[in-house]
Amino acid sequence: MPPCLTKESYDNIFFVANLSVVILTVLVSLLPTTTQNIEKAFLQNNPKILYSLFSAKSSINISLPEPISFSDQLSNQQAYFLFRKIFSAYTTFEFYSEKELPSDLENQNFIFNARWSFRDNKNNDQHVIHIFFYLIKEKSSDPSLRQSLKNENLKNGWKIIEIKAGKI
């Protein structure tokens, strides 16, 4: 222990460092859960799952090509209604990640890239697009570890703030 630090200061620094490691570990371990939930939402045509992943702290920028043809910034509730409409008009055939998750997730953001294949329920036309989800880590509003681990935002710290897609 350096001579300028008291035992109490050293213990506080050690606690904060350990707390940071625990929070980062929990957030990193939740990214695969988040991407699995995105996949589940599309495969089940379930906008409620997506809604739980949308950021409530910022608008969601959504840009989708034809046949959906939509581009705007929406609140999480508006995005829910948009995807409810999309999932009722189009049935997903397949949805899967196009690249492995990164091993280094120290950044506060991540782009999840997937391939989405779906059928138009009106005319049975089939479409395939690349879809990108821009995910950010949202911090819990409660700084205490005990409270944070119980906080829903930490249970799913990765939130969607942007969805963009392009035709293949």
C-alpha positions in Angstrom: 0.0 0.0 0.0 1.4 3.4 -1.0 2.4 5.5 2.1 0.1 8.4 1.1 -3.1 6.3 1.3 -4.8 5.3 4.5 -6.2 1.8 4.9 -9.7 3.3 4.6 -8.9 5.1 1.3 -7.2 2.0 -0.1 -10.3 0.0 0.8 -12.6 2.5 -0.9 -10.5 2.5 -4.1 -10.5 -1.3 -4.0 -14.3 -1.4 -3.6 -14.9 1.1 -6.5 -12.6 -0.8 -8.8 -14.3 -4.1 -7.9 -17.7 -2.5 -8.4 -16.7 -1.3 -11.9 -15.4 -4.7 -12.8 -18.6 -6.4 -11.6 -20.9 -3.9 -13.5 -18.8 -4.2 -16.7 -18.9 -8.0 -16.5 -22.7 -8.1 -16.0 -23.2 -5.7 -19.0 -20.9 -7.7 -21.3 -22.5 -10.9 -20.3 -25.9 -9.4 -21.2 -25.1 -8.5 -24.8 -25.6 -12.0 -26.1 -28.9 -12.1 -24.2 -29.9 -8.8 -25.9 -29.0 -10.0 -29.4 -30.9 -13.2 -28.7 -33.9 -11.2 -27.6 -33.7 -9.2 -30.9 -33.6 -12.4 -32.8 -36.5 -13.8 -30.8 -38.6 -10.6 -31.4 -38.2 -11.0 -35.2 -38.7 -14.7 -35.3 -41.8 -14.5 -33.2 -43.0 -11.3 -34.8 -43.3 -9.9 -31.3 -42.9 -6.1 -30.9 -43.2 -6.3 -27.1 -39.8 -7.9 -26.9 -38.3 -5.2 -29.0 -40.1 -2.5 -26.9 -38.2 -3.8 -23.8 -35.0 -3.2 -25.7 -35.7 0.3 -27.0 -34.1 3.2 -25.2 -36.5 5.2 -23.1 -33.9 8.0 -22.7 -33.4 8.9 -26.4 -35.3 8.7 -29.6 -34.9 5.7 -31.9 -33.8 6.4 -35.4 -35.4 3.9 -37.8 -34.7 3.6 -41.5 -36.1 0.7 -43.4 -36.1 0.1 -47.2 -38.9 -1.0 -49.5 -41.3 -2.7 -49.1 -41.6 -1.1 -45.6 -40.3 2.3 -46.7 -39.9 4.1 -43.4 -37.5 6.6 -42.1 -37.9 8.8 -38.9 -37.0 9.3 -35.3 -39.5 7.8 -32.9 -40.0 7.4 -29.2 -39.8 3.9 -27.8 -43.6 3.8 -27.7 -44.0 5.0 -31.3 -41.3 2.4 -32.4 -43.4 -0.3 -30.6 -46.5 0.6 -32.7 -44.4 0.8 -35.9 -43.1 -2.7 -35.3 -46.5 -4.0 -34.3 -47.7 -2.8 -37.7 -44.7 -4.2 -39.5 -45.0 -7.6 -37.8 -48.7 -7.8 -38.7 -48.0 -7.1 -42.4 -44.9 -9.2 -42.8 -44.0 -12.7 -41.5 -40.4 -13.5 -40.7 -38.9 -16.6 -42.3 -35.4 -16.2 -40.9 -33.4 -13.8 -38.8 -29.8 -14.4 -37.8 -26.6 -12.6 -36.9 -24.1 -12.2 -39.7 -21.0 -11.8 -37.5 -19.7 -13.0 -34.2 -20.1 -10.8 -31.1 -16.9 -8.9 -30.3 -14.8 -10.1 -27.5 -13.8 -6.5 -26.6 -16.9 -4.7 -25.4 -15.3 -1.9 -23.4 -16.9 0.7 -25.7 -20.3 2.1 -24.7 -21.8 1.0 -28.0 -22.1 -2.0 -30.4 -23.6 -2.5 -33.9 -25.5 -5.8 -34.2 -25.7 -6.9 -37.8 -28.3 -9.4 -39.0 -30.0 -10.8 -42.1 -33.8 -10.6 -42.1 -35.9 -12.6 -44.5 -39.7 -12.1 -44.5 -42.8 -12.5 -46.6 -45.4 -9.8 -47.4 -48.7 -11.2 -46.1 -50.8 -9.3 -48.8 -49.1 -10.7 -51.9 -46.7 -13.4 -50.6 -43.6 -11.6 -52.0 -40.4 -12.5 -50.2 -37.8 -10.0 -49.2 -34.3 -10.2 -47.7 -32.5 -7.3 -46.1 -29.4 -6.6 -44.0 -30.5 -4.9 -40.7 -28.3 -3.1 -38.3 -29.1 -2.3 -34.6 -27.0 0.3 -32.9 -26.9 -0.6 -29.2 -25.7 1.5 -26.3 -25.1 0.7 -22.7 -27.5 2.6 -20.6 -26.4 3.2 -17.1 -28.6 2.6 -14.1 -30.0 5.7 -12.5 -29.1 4.3 -9.0 -25.3 4.3 -8.3 -25.5 1.8 -5.4 -24.4 -1.7 -6.4 -27.1 -3.4 -4.3 -29.8 -1.3 -5.9 -28.3 -1.4 -9.4 -28.3 -5.2 -9.5 -32.0 -5.2 -8.8 -32.6 -2.4 -11.3 -34.3 -3.4 -14.6 -32.0 -1.1 -16.7 -28.9 -3.0 -15.5 -30.6 -6.4 -16.1 -30.7 -5.3 -19.7 -28.1 -2.6 -20.0 -27.9 -2.7 -23.8 -30.6 -0.6 -25.5 -31.5 0.0 -29.1 -31.2 3.6 -30.3 -31.0 3.1 -34.1 -32.2 0.5 -36.6 -31.1 0.8 -40.2 -31.6 -1.7 -43.0 -30.6 -2.1 -46.7 -31.7 -4.5 -49.4 -29.3 -7.3 -50.3 
